[in-house]
Amino acid sequence: MNFDLSPDETAFRSEVRRFLDKHLPDDASHEDPDFLESWHAALREKRWIGFAWPEEDGGAAGTLMEQFILKQEMATRNAPPLGSDFMGLTWVGPALIAHGTPEQKARFLPDLLAGTSSWCTGYSEPDHGSDLASLQCRAVLEGDEYRVTGQKIWTTLAHEAKWIYMMVRTDPDARKYRGITCLLVPMNSPGIEVRPIPNLSGVTSFNQVFFDNVRVPVDNRLGEEGQGWLVTMAALANERIGISESTEKSDHLDRLIELARTAQRKGKPASADPTVRRRLARFEARIEAMRLNELRHLSARLEGSAPSSETSLNKLLRGELEFEMSELSLEILGTAGLEEGPWQRAALNWHGTIIGGGSPNIQRNIVAERILGLPKD
């Protein structure tokens, strides 16, 4: 791996840092709508929302190394997201750029970049979970419309979204990877019912979504019929790349170490306990392994390789760390862990981070089959 920056890349890093100094004050609140409005306006002016998208699609045509620099610097400063419609920018935008018609791009991409759209993604279904290829939600072509019937579950932000980017089965007789089609469906379509699912902390982000003979124009199909698996796989790989995940976990560890220093156990800081120190040290080693794996994956990408199954390694590591670090925070708090607070809420919210994008068991299967070459049976 060789990550010596070129003069242009060094200048870009400096540019990002100057931007953050100017637009991200130390007392900025990620919950302040006025701050977020000015933040996103500044990002749009720089074309840093959709940074890696082609210029003709509204992006900055940023290189992969520049994207790495941008995300790294943003994560280091705990900056707000690069855009307000996370689902749309992560999945829908890249899929539209790769597979959309000119009319679809003109229809959807400007709203994604402007932050006026809101998308959710219809992947998981009851009894199928992270095994996307086994989905059963049906879409039958009738004239110039599809008729969609079925159910999705664990659909993030479906109760707030205006659109759903969803996978449906259009050919039940085809091999399971070949009979899937991608549709873009307005959430206010007749026949759609959304039922929120509160999590353990009482927060609602997940939902069940029911489709009862929902009519979707053929013009809202993304890619060719039966090619939905190809449309969505690149997006899932992009989600699992996690260029800034190790930086985020490092920040989490810093806060956990500070908690151990300040929380008292029998009149001493929790950090005085050798067991606590050993667990913190193991977290640090595993986060460093994540960072090095990110750099290895980035190196392969810089040499021209496509996103690979190796992205599942960091997804798996992050999920394990989310759980174990949350458990340690509650142990450090002791009886105070029974009270209401940010550490307690975080400990009750880790399920979504771990399951989203593929559960740990799915990631282990991917690693076993596609990296280690182990048989499926």
C-alpha positions in Angstrom: 0.0 0.0 0.0 1.3 3.5 -0.9 -0.8 6.4 0.3 1.6 9.2 -0.2 -0.5 12.1 -1.3 0.1 13.9 -4.5 0.4 17.7 -4.4 -3.2 18.0 -5.6 -4.4 15.6 -2.9 -2.5 17.4 -0.2 -4.0 20.7 -1.4 -7.5 19.1 -1.3 -7.0 17.9 2.3 -6.0 21.5 3.2 -9.1 22.8 1.4 -11.4 20.4 3.4 -9.8 21.5 6.7 -10.3 25.1 5.9 -13.9 24.4 5.0 -14.5 22.7 8.3 -12.8 25.5 10.2 -15.1 28.0 8.6 -18.4 26.1 8.5 -18.2 23.8 11.6 -18.0 25.7 14.8 -17.0 23.9 18.0 -20.5 24.5 19.5 -22.4 23.4 16.3 -25.4 21.1 17.1 -26.3 18.4 14.7 -29.9 18.9 15.8 -30.0 22.6 15.0 -32.1 23.1 11.8 -30.6 26.5 11.1 -27.0 25.2 11.3 -27.8 22.2 9.2 -29.4 24.4 6.5 -26.3 26.5 6.2 -24.1 23.5 6.4 -25.8 21.7 3.5 -26.0 25.0 1.5 -22.2 25.3 1.8 -21.7 21.7 0.8 -23.9 22.1 -2.3 -21.9 25.2 -3.3 -18.7 23.0 -3.2 -20.5 20.1 -5.0 -19.5 17.9 -2.1 -22.9 16.3 -1.9 -22.7 13.6 -4.4 -18.9 14.3 -4.4 -17.9 11.3 -6.5 -20.8 11.6 -9.0 -20.0 12.7 -12.6 -20.2 16.5 -13.2 -23.0 16.0 -15.7 -25.1 14.4 -12.9 -24.5 17.3 -10.5 -21.4 15.9 -8.7 -17.8 17.0 -8.5 -16.3 13.9 -10.2 -14.0 13.5 -7.2 -11.4 10.8 -7.3 -11.5 7.8 -5.0 -8.5 9.2 -3.0 -10.2 12.5 -2.7 -13.4 10.8 -1.5 -11.3 9.0 1.1 -9.7 12.3 2.2 -13.1 14.0 2.4 -14.8 11.3 4.5 -11.8 10.9 6.7 -11.6 14.6 7.5 -15.3 14.8 8.1 -15.4 11.8 10.4 -12.4 13.1 12.3 -14.2 16.4 13.0 -17.5 14.6 13.7 -19.2 16.6 11.0 -22.8 16.2 10.0 -23.6 14.0 7.0 -22.7 15.0 3.4 -26.4 15.6 2.5 -29.7 15.1 4.3 -31.2 12.2 2.3 -28.8 9.4 3.4 -30.8 6.6 1.9 -31.2 8.4 -1.4 -27.6 9.5 -1.7 -26.2 6.1 -0.6 -28.4 3.8 -2.8 -30.7 5.6 -5.2 -28.3 8.1 -6.6 -25.5 5.7 -7.5 -28.1 3.2 -8.9 -29.6 5.9 -11.0 -26.2 7.1 -12.4 -25.3 3.5 -13.3 -28.7 2.2 -14.6 -31.1 5.1 -14.9 -32.5 6.6 -18.1 -31.7 10.3 -18.9 -35.4 11.1 -17.9 -35.0 9.3 -14.6 -31.8 11.1 -13.8 -33.3 14.5 -14.6 -36.3 13.6 -12.5 -34.6 12.4 -9.3 -31.0 13.5 -9.0 -31.5 17.2 -8.5 -33.8 16.6 -5.6 -31.3 14.2 -4.0 -28.6 16.8 -4.2 -30.8 19.6 -3.0 -32.0 17.6 0.0 -35.7 17.9 -0.9 -36.2 14.2 -1.4 -36.5 11.4 1.2 -36.1 7.8 0.3 -36.3 4.4 2.1 -35.1 1.1 0.8 -37.4 -2.0 0.5 -35.1 -5.0 0.9 -35.8 -7.3 3.9 -39.0 -9.4 4.1 -40.6 -11.5 6.8 -38.9 -15.0 7.0 -36.1 -13.8 4.6 -34.3 -11.1 6.5 -30.9 -10.3 5.1 -31.2 -13.0 2.4 -32.3 -10.5 -0.2 -32.2 -13.0 -3.1 -35.1 -15.0 -1.5 -37.5 -12.1 -1.5 -41.1 -12.9 -2.4 -42.8 -9.4 -2.8 -44.4 -9.8 -6.3 -44.8 -7.4 -9.2 -46.9 -8.5 -12.1 -46.7 -6.5 -15.4 -50.1 -5.4 -16.7 -49.9 -3.2 -19.7 -47.7 -0.2 -18.8 -47.9 -0.7 -15.1 -46.7 -3.2 -12.5 -49.1 -4.5 -9.8 -47.1 -4.9 -6.6 -48.3 -7.2 -3.7 -46.4 -8.3 -0.6 -44.6 -7.0 2.4 -41.3 -5.5 3.5 -40.0 -5.3 7.0 -37.2 -3.4 8.9 -37.6 -0.6 6.4 -35.7 2.3 7.8 -37.5 5.7 7.8 -40.5 4.4 5.7 -42.8 6.4 8.0 -41.1 9.6 6.8 -40.1 8.8 3.2 -41.7 10.1 0.1 -40.3 7.3 -2.1 -39.2 3.7 -1.7 -36.4 2.1 -3.7 -37.5 -1.5 -3.7 -36.7 -5.0 -5.0 -39.6 -7.1 -6.2 -39.9 -10.6 -7.8 -41.1 -10.3 -11.4 -40.3 -13.9 -12.5 -41.0 -16.6 -9.9 -39.8 -19.3 -12.2 -36.3 -17.8 -12.8 -33.3 -18.6 -10.7 -33.7 -16.5 -7.5 -31.0 -14.0 -8.5 -32.4 -13.5 -12.0 -36.1 -12.9 -11.3 -35.7 -9.6 -9.3 -36.5 -6.2 -10.5 -35.9 -2.7 -9.0 -38.8 -0.3 -8.8 -39.1 3.4 -7.6 -42.4 3.8 -5.9 -44.1 6.9 -4.4 -45.0 6.2 -0.7 -48.3 7.9 -1.1 -49.4 5.3 -3.7 -52.9 3.8 -3.0 -52.4 0.4 -1.4 -49.3 1.1 0.7 -49.6 0.8 4.5 -46.8 1.7 6.9 -46.7 0.3 10.4 -43.8 1.7 12.6 -41.7 -0.7 14.8 -40.4 1.0 17.9 -37.0 -0.2 19.1 -35.9 -1.0 22.6 -35.3 2.7 23.5 -38.8 3.6 22.2 -37.4 5.3 19.0 -39.0 4.6 15.7 -36.8 4.1 12.7 -37.9 0.7 11.4 -41.2 -0.1 9.8 -43.3 -2.8 8.2 -44.6 -1.8 4.8 -47.5 -3.6 3.1 -48.3 -3.5 -0.6 -51.9 -4.3 -1.7 -52.1 -4.2 -5.5 -50.0 -1.1 -5.7 -49.8 0.3 -9.3 -46.3 1.4 -10.4 -45.7 2.8 -13.9 -43.1 0.9 -16.0 -41.3 4.3 -16.3 -40.4 3.8 -12.6 -38.5 0.6 -13.2 -34.8 1.1 -12.7 -32.8 -1.0 -15.1 -34.1 -3.9 -17.1 -36.7 -6.3 -15.8 -35.0 -9.2 -14.0 -31.8 -7.2 -13.5 -32.6 -5.9 -10.0 -29.9 -7.9 -8.3 -27.2 -6.3 -10.4 -28.7 -2.8 -9.8 -28.6 -3.2 -6.0 -25.4 -5.2 -5.4 -23.1 -2.3 -6.1 -25.0 -0.1 -3.7 -24.8 -2.7 -0.9 -21.1 -3.1 -1.5 -20.8 0.7 -1.3 -22.7 0.7 2.0 -20.3 -1.9 3.4 -17.1 -0.2 2.3 -17.1 2.0 5.4 -14.2 4.3 4.6 -14.8 6.3 7.8 -16.1 3.4 10.0 -12.8 3.0 11.9 -12.6 6.7 12.5 -16.1 6.6 13.9 -15.3 3.7 16.2 -12.1 5.4 17.3 -14.2 8.4 18.4 -16.6 6.0 20.2 -13.6 4.4 22.0 -12.3 7.8 23.0 -15.6 8.6 24.7 -15.7 5.2 26.3 -12.2 5.7 27.7 -13.3 9.0 29.1 -16.3 7.4 30.7 -14.0 4.8 32.3 -11.8 7.6 33.7 -14.7 9.5 35.3 -17.1 6.7 36.4 -16.3 5.6 40.0 -16.0 2.0 41.3 -15.5 1.6 45.0 -14.0 5.1 45.2 -11.7 4.6 42.2 -12.1 5.3 38.5 -13.3 2.3 36.5 -10.1 2.6 34.4 -8.1 1.5 37.4 -9.6 -2.0 36.9 -7.2 -4.1 34.9 -10.1 -6.0 33.3 -11.6 -2.8 32.0 -8.2 -1.7 30.7 -7.6 -5.0 28.9 -11.0 -4.8 27.2 -10.4 -1.2 26.1 -7.0 -2.2 24.7 -8.6 -5.1 22.7 -11.1 -2.6 21.3 -8.2 -0.4 20.2 -6.4 -3.3 18.5 -9.6 -4.4 16.6 -10.3 -0.8 15.5 -6.8 -0.6 14.2 -7.4 -3.8 12.3 -10.5 -2.2 10.8 -8.4 0.8 9.7 -5.8 -1.3 8.1 -8.4 -3.4 6.3 -10.0 -0.2 5.0 -6.6 0.9 3.6 -6.1 -2.5 2.0 -9.5 -2.3 0.4 -8.8 1.3 -0.7 -5.5 0.2 -2.2 -7.2 -2.4 -4.3 -9.7 0.1 -5.5 -7.0 2.6 -6.4 -5.4 -0.1 -8.5 -8.7 -0.6 -10.4 -10.4 -3.4 -8.6 -14.2 -3.3 -8.2 -15.8 -3.3 -4.7 -15.4 -6.8 -3.3 -16.8 -9.1 -0.7 -14.0 -8.0 1.6 -16.1 -5.1 2.6 -18.1 -7.6 4.7 -15.1 -8.0 7.1 -15.4 -4.5 8.4 -19.2 -4.7 8.5 -18.8 -7.8 10.7 -16.1 -6.2 12.9 -18.1 -3.0 13.4 -21.2 -5.0 14.5 -19.3 -6.9 17.1 -17.7 -3.8 18.4 -21.0 -1.9 18.6 -22.4 -4.6 20.8 -19.3 -5.2 23.0 -18.6 -1.5 23.5 -22.2 -0.8 24.5 -22.1 -3.7 26.9 -18.9 -2.4 28.6 -20.4 1.1 28.9 -23.3 -0.2 30.9 -21.0 -2.3 33.1 -18.9 0.8 33.8 -22.0 2.7 34.7 -23.2 0.0 37.1 -26.5 0.8 38.7 -26.5 4.2 36.9 -26.9 2.1 33.7 -30.6 1.6 34.7 -31.2 5.4 34.3 -32.0 7.4 31.2 -29.0 8.8 29.4 -27.0 8.8 26.1 -25.0 5.7 26.9 -28.1 3.8 27.8 -29.9 4.9 24.7 -26.9 3.9 22.5 -26.8 0.5 24.2 -30.5 -0.1 23.2 -30.0 1.2 19.7 -27.1 -1.0 18.5 -29.4 -3.6 16.9 -30.1 -1.4 13.9 -26.5 -0.7 13.2 -25.6 -4.4 13.4 -28.5 -5.8 11.4 -28.7 -3.0 8.7 -27.0 -3.9 5.5 -26.8 -7.6 6.4 -26.7 -9.4 9.7 -23.5 -10.8 11.2 -24.4 -14.3 10.1 -24.9 -13.1 6.5 -21.5 -11.4 6.6 -19.9 -14.6 7.9 -21.4 -16.5 5.1 -20.1 -14.0 2.6 -16.6 -14.2 4.0 -16.7 -18.0 4.2 -18.0 -18.5 0.6 -16.5 -15.6 -1.4 -13.2 -14.9 0.4 -12.2 -18.2 1.9 -13.8 -20.3 -0.8 -15.6 -22.7 1.6 -18.5 -24.8 0.3 -22.1 -23.7 1.1 -23.1 -27.0 2.5 
